[in-house]
């Protein structure tokens, strides 16, 4: 359970957020490695790996940095839905 889902469960136990990352596609289209992207935005390669594999939901500032890096919107890089 992600931190976000844990927090939401305290407010409303029936709500669960699902975030799907399209980051790998953006990175591959740009011809970047995980390490190159990580260095470009100031995070670790492990952070990029976790976000790409949907193991970590990015904080807003990370999502904004990624969107800015690719000249895209946050919604283009991350799909969010609620159950």
Secondary structure, DSSP 8 states (H G I E B T S, - for coil): --HHHHHHHHH-TT--EEEEE-HHHHHHHTT--HHHHHHHHT--HHHHHHHHTTSS---HHHHHHHHHHTT--HHHHEEEEE-
